[in-house]
């Protein structure tokens, strides 16, 4: 641990430095590959994203006290009433089984409910049923998309005002979209349902990524102040210094944030079988790791690239090159 602390001190003082900004093409290439893989895998492994019943609509049955008898009984019982119909069966908590089907009529729903009770040997009152209409699901989808667009729009405006440059805002938004696409792709690759809890997780990691980006960009603004008058370092080199000075902090913050999320993912999902905890914690776990990467290896280098071409920084870079 002391060696890691010593590394942080060396990076902050400039005694040691990783050429992160100077090797931006490598990071862009890595991100491009991961983005392509994230976009392809859900459709290769699972025929696309597995949207939850809240988005697609359908009927839902909960069998209390049926978990010990397994999920096959539910599939067999439903198949007898609904042949050739895709059914989703999962364990909820420690003693319940959740069955989801396309939306059924009241008559069919009651028939399935009674057959599930019979298959599991429980009283019919132990099997509850509900349904979500397709229109309600589309409304949820629309509001989720609107929420995302509002978040990105307001975040872009606030960052542009705070840092007094639209280019920092552009770099930050590029990193946020990078995080969202990769997180969604990896999440979909696991075949987990895209539920409202997962959407909450996606929006939360965008906020986390934005916080990390603001911390790094604050240091960038500090190190690049009046750098156009410097004869010892270029704009890109000062941005690289800022990234190095905040790198250990970003890693430490991520470790502290990811550990409890990993605990929730393991304990909540795989021990207690809580689907909502699994959905939100998986999205958070992936997104936090991706967000830390994008802040330091995508947002900062991209910002340096956007501004290094400005005439004042280009002329300053020429003076630095001449002095060397």
C-alpha positions as CSV (number, residue, x, y, z in Angstrom):
1,X,0.0,0.0,0.0
2,X,2.9,2.3,0.8
3,X,4.3,1.7,-2.7
4,X,1.0,2.8,-4.2
5,X,1.1,5.9,-2.0
6,X,4.6,6.6,-3.1
7,X,3.5,6.3,-6.7
8,X,0.8,8.8,-6.1
9,X,3.3,11.3,-4.7
10,X,5.7,10.7,-7.6
11,X,2.9,11.2,-10.1
12,X,1.7,14.4,-8.4
13,X,5.2,16.0,-8.3
14,X,5.9,15.1,-11.9
15,X,8.9,12.9,-10.9
16,X,7.1,10.0,-12.6
17,X,4.6,10.3,-15.4
18,X,2.6,8.0,-17.7
19,X,2.2,9.4,-21.2
20,X,-1.6,8.9,-21.2
21,X,-2.5,11.9,-23.5
22,X,0.4,11.3,-25.9
23,X,-0.9,7.7,-26.5
24,X,-4.5,8.7,-27.0
25,X,-4.7,6.6,-30.2
26,X,-4.1,3.4,-28.3
27,X,-6.9,4.3,-25.8
28,X,-9.3,5.2,-28.6
29,X,-8.6,1.9,-30.4
30,X,-9.2,-0.1,-27.2
31,X,-12.5,1.7,-26.7
32,X,-13.5,1.2,-30.3
33,X,-12.9,-2.5,-30.0
34,X,-14.8,-2.7,-26.7
35,X,-17.7,-0.7,-28.1
36,X,-18.0,-3.0,-31.1
37,X,-17.9,-6.1,-29.0
38,X,-20.4,-4.6,-26.6
39,X,-22.8,-3.9,-29.5
40,X,-22.4,-7.3,-31.0
41,X,-22.4,-9.7,-28.0
42,X,-26.0,-9.1,-26.8
43,X,-27.3,-10.0,-30.3
44,X,-24.9,-12.9,-30.7
45,X,-25.5,-14.5,-27.4
46,X,-29.1,-13.6,-26.6
47,X,-30.8,-12.3,-29.8
48,X,-30.7,-8.8,-28.4
49,X,-31.5,-7.1,-25.1
50,X,-33.8,-8.9,-22.7
51,X,-36.2,-6.2,-21.8
52,X,-38.2,-6.7,-18.6
53,X,-41.9,-7.0,-18.4
54,X,-42.1,-3.4,-17.3
55,X,-41.0,-2.4,-20.8
56,X,-42.5,-5.0,-23.1
57,X,-45.7,-5.6,-21.1
58,X,-47.1,-9.1,-20.1
59,X,-48.5,-11.2,-17.3
60,X,-46.7,-12.1,-14.1
61,X,-47.2,-14.8,-11.5
62,X,-45.5,-15.2,-8.2
63,X,-45.5,-18.6,-6.4
64,X,-44.8,-18.2,-2.7
65,X,-43.1,-21.1,-1.2
66,X,-42.2,-22.8,-4.5
67,X,-38.5,-22.1,-4.8
68,X,-37.4,-25.4,-3.2
69,X,-39.2,-27.3,-5.9
70,X,-37.3,-25.6,-8.8
71,X,-38.3,-23.8,-11.9
72,X,-39.0,-26.7,-14.2
73,X,-42.5,-27.3,-12.6
74,X,-43.5,-23.8,-13.6
75,X,-42.3,-24.2,-17.2
76,X,-44.1,-27.5,-17.5
77,X,-47.4,-26.2,-16.1
78,X,-47.4,-23.1,-18.3
79,X,-46.4,-25.1,-21.4
80,X,-49.5,-27.2,-20.9
81,X,-51.7,-24.1,-21.1
82,X,-49.6,-22.0,-23.4
83,X,-47.8,-24.2,-25.9
84,X,-45.1,-22.5,-28.0
85,X,-45.1,-19.4,-25.8
86,X,-41.8,-18.1,-24.4
87,X,-41.9,-18.1,-20.6
88,X,-39.4,-16.5,-18.2
89,X,-39.0,-18.3,-14.8
90,X,-36.7,-17.1,-12.1
91,X,-36.3,-17.4,-8.3
92,X,-37.1,-14.4,-6.2
93,X,-35.8,-14.2,-2.6
94,X,-35.4,-17.5,-0.8
95,X,-38.8,-19.1,-1.3
96,X,-40.6,-17.6,-4.3
97,X,-40.7,-18.3,-8.0
98,X,-41.5,-15.6,-10.6
99,X,-43.1,-16.5,-13.9
100,X,-43.5,-14.0,-16.7
101,X,-45.5,-14.6,-19.9
102,X,-46.9,-12.4,-22.7
103,X,-50.0,-10.6,-21.7
104,X,-52.9,-13.1,-21.2
105,X,-56.7,-12.7,-21.0
106,X,-58.4,-12.8,-17.7
107,X,-59.5,-16.4,-18.4
108,X,-56.1,-17.7,-19.5
109,X,-54.4,-15.9,-16.6
110,X,-56.7,-17.6,-14.0
111,X,-56.2,-21.0,-15.7
112,X,-52.4,-20.6,-15.5
113,X,-52.5,-19.4,-11.9
114,X,-54.5,-22.4,-10.8
115,X,-52.3,-24.8,-12.7
116,X,-49.2,-23.3,-11.1
117,X,-50.7,-23.7,-7.7
118,X,-51.5,-27.4,-8.5
119,X,-48.1,-28.1,-9.9
120,X,-46.3,-26.7,-6.8
121,X,-48.9,-28.2,-4.4
122,X,-49.7,-24.9,-2.7
123,X,-53.0,-23.2,-2.1
124,X,-54.2,-21.0,-4.9
125,X,-54.0,-18.0,-2.7
126,X,-50.2,-18.5,-2.6
127,X,-50.0,-17.7,-6.3
128,X,-50.6,-14.1,-7.2
129,X,-51.0,-12.7,-10.7
130,X,-50.7,-9.3,-12.3
131,X,-50.2,-7.8,-15.7
132,X,-48.6,-4.8,-17.3
133,X,-50.1,-3.4,-20.5
134,X,-47.9,-2.8,-23.5
135,X,-48.9,0.9,-23.5
136,X,-47.7,1.3,-19.9
137,X,-44.4,-0.4,-20.9
138,X,-43.9,2.0,-23.8
139,X,-44.6,4.9,-21.5
140,X,-41.9,3.7,-19.1
141,X,-39.5,3.4,-22.1
142,X,-40.3,6.9,-23.3
143,X,-39.8,8.4,-19.9
144,X,-36.5,6.5,-19.4
145,X,-35.2,7.9,-22.7
146,X,-36.5,11.4,-21.9
147,X,-34.7,11.2,-18.5
148,X,-31.5,10.2,-20.2
149,X,-31.7,13.1,-22.7
150,X,-32.5,15.6,-20.1
151,X,-29.6,14.4,-17.9
152,X,-27.1,14.7,-20.8
153,X,-28.4,18.1,-21.9
154,X,-28.4,19.7,-18.5
155,X,-25.0,18.2,-17.7
156,X,-23.6,19.5,-20.9
157,X,-24.9,23.0,-20.2
158,X,-23.7,23.1,-16.6
159,X,-20.2,21.8,-17.5
160,X,-19.9,24.4,-20.2
161,X,-20.9,27.2,-17.8
162,X,-18.7,25.9,-15.0
163,X,-15.5,25.5,-17.0
164,X,-16.3,28.4,-19.4
165,X,-15.6,26.3,-22.5
166,X,-17.8,24.1,-24.6
167,X,-14.9,21.8,-25.5
168,X,-14.7,20.5,-21.9
169,X,-18.4,19.8,-22.1
170,X,-18.0,18.0,-25.4
171,X,-15.2,15.8,-24.1
172,X,-17.2,15.0,-21.0
173,X,-20.4,14.1,-23.0
174,X,-18.3,11.8,-25.3
175,X,-17.0,10.0,-22.2
176,X,-20.5,9.6,-20.8
177,X,-21.9,8.2,-24.0
178,X,-18.9,5.9,-24.1
179,X,-19.7,4.7,-20.6
180,X,-23.4,4.2,-21.3
181,X,-22.9,2.2,-24.5
182,X,-20.3,-0.1,-23.1
183,X,-22.2,-0.6,-19.8
184,X,-25.4,-1.4,-21.6
185,X,-23.6,-3.8,-24.0
186,X,-21.8,-5.7,-21.3
187,X,-25.0,-5.8,-19.2
188,X,-26.9,-7.2,-22.2
189,X,-24.2,-9.8,-22.8
190,X,-25.0,-11.4,-19.5
191,X,-28.6,-11.9,-20.6
192,X,-30.0,-10.0,-17.6
193,X,-33.3,-8.3,-17.9
194,X,-33.3,-4.6,-18.6
195,X,-35.5,-3.4,-15.8
196,X,-36.3,0.1,-14.3
197,X,-33.7,-0.8,-11.6
198,X,-31.1,-1.3,-14.3
199,X,-32.1,2.0,-15.9
200,X,-31.6,3.7,-12.5
201,X,-28.2,2.0,-12.3
202,X,-27.3,3.4,-15.8
203,X,-28.2,6.9,-14.8
204,X,-26.4,6.6,-11.5
205,X,-23.1,5.6,-13.1
206,X,-23.4,8.5,-15.5
207,X,-23.5,10.8,-12.5
208,X,-20.5,9.0,-11.0
209,X,-18.5,9.2,-14.2
210,X,-19.4,12.9,-14.5
211,X,-18.2,13.5,-10.9
212,X,-14.9,11.8,-11.7
213,X,-14.5,13.9,-14.9
214,X,-15.2,17.1,-13.1
215,X,-12.5,16.3,-10.6
216,X,-9.9,15.6,-13.3
217,X,-11.0,18.6,-15.4
218,X,-10.7,20.9,-12.4
219,X,-7.1,19.9,-12.1
220,X,-6.7,20.3,-15.9
221,X,-8.0,23.9,-15.7
222,X,-5.5,24.5,-12.9
223,X,-2.4,23.1,-14.7
224,X,-3.2,24.7,-18.0
225,X,-3.8,28.2,-16.7
226,X,-1.9,30.6,-19.0
227,X,0.1,27.6,-20.5
228,X,0.1,29.5,-23.7
229,X,2.9,31.7,-22.2
230,X,5.0,28.7,-21.1
231,X,8.2,27.7,-22.9
232,X,8.7,24.5,-20.9
233,X,5.5,22.5,-21.5
234,X,2.7,22.3,-24.2
235,X,-1.0,22.3,-23.5
236,X,-1.2,18.5,-24.1
237,X,1.7,17.9,-21.6
238,X,0.0,20.0,-18.9
239,X,-3.2,18.0,-19.4
240,X,-1.2,14.8,-19.1
241,X,0.3,16.2,-15.9
242,X,-3.2,16.8,-14.5
243,X,-4.3,13.3,-15.4
244,X,-1.3,11.8,-13.6
245,X,-1.8,14.0,-10.6
246,X,-5.4,12.7,-10.2
247,X,-4.9,9.1,-11.4
248,X,-4.3,7.6,-8.0
249,X,-7.2,9.5,-6.5
250,X,-9.5,8.2,-9.3
251,X,-8.4,4.6,-8.7
252,X,-8.8,4.9,-4.9
253,X,-12.3,6.4,-5.3
254,X,-13.3,3.7,-7.6
255,X,-12.1,0.9,-5.3
256,X,-13.9,2.4,-2.4
257,X,-17.1,2.7,-4.5
258,X,-16.9,-0.7,-6.2
259,X,-16.3,-2.8,-3.1
260,X,-19.7,-2.3,-1.5
261,X,-21.4,-2.6,-4.9
262,X,-19.6,-5.9,-5.5
263,X,-20.8,-7.0,-2.1
264,X,-24.4,-6.1,-3.0
265,X,-24.1,-7.9,-6.3
266,X,-22.8,-11.1,-4.7
267,X,-24.9,-11.2,-1.5
268,X,-28.1,-9.7,-2.9
269,X,-28.1,-11.5,-6.2
270,X,-26.4,-14.8,-5.7
271,X,-27.2,-15.6,-2.0
272,X,-30.7,-14.0,-1.5
273,X,-31.7,-14.1,-5.2
274,X,-33.0,-10.5,-5.2
275,X,-33.4,-9.7,-8.9
276,X,-33.7,-5.9,-8.4
277,X,-30.4,-5.8,-6.4
278,X,-28.8,-7.8,-9.1
279,X,-30.0,-5.5,-11.9
280,X,-28.9,-2.3,-10.3
281,X,-25.7,-3.5,-8.8
282,X,-24.4,-5.1,-12.0
283,X,-25.1,-1.9,-13.9
284,X,-23.2,0.1,-11.2
285,X,-20.3,-2.4,-11.0
286,X,-19.7,-2.3,-14.8
287,X,-20.3,1.4,-15.1
288,X,-18.0,2.6,-12.3
289,X,-15.1,0.7,-13.8
290,X,-15.8,1.9,-17.3
291,X,-16.4,5.5,-16.0
292,X,-13.0,5.6,-14.3
293,X,-11.3,4.4,-17.5
294,X,-13.2,6.9,-19.7
295,X,-12.4,9.9,-17.5
296,X,-8.7,9.4,-17.6
297,X,-8.1,7.7,-21.0
298,X,-10.9,9.2,-23.1
299,X,-12.2,12.5,-21.8
300,X,-8.9,14.1,-20.9
301,X,-7.0,13.1,-24.1
302,X,-10.0,14.1,-26.2
303,X,-10.1,17.5,-24.5
304,X,-6.4,18.0,-25.1
305,X,-6.9,17.1,-28.8
306,X,-9.8,19.5,-29.1
307,X,-7.8,22.5,-27.7
308,X,-4.2,21.7,-28.9
309,X,-5.2,22.8,-32.4
310,X,-6.2,26.3,-31.3
311,X,-3.8,28.9,-32.6
312,X,-2.5,30.2,-29.3
313,X,-1.7,26.7,-28.1
314,X,-0.2,25.7,-31.4
315,X,2.1,28.7,-31.4
316,X,3.0,28.0,-27.8
317,X,3.9,24.4,-28.7
318,X,6.2,25.6,-31.5
319,X,8.0,27.8,-29.0
320,X,8.4,24.9,-26.6
321,X,9.8,22.7,-29.4
322,X,12.2,25.5,-30.4
323,X,13.4,26.0,-26.8
324,X,14.2,22.2,-26.6
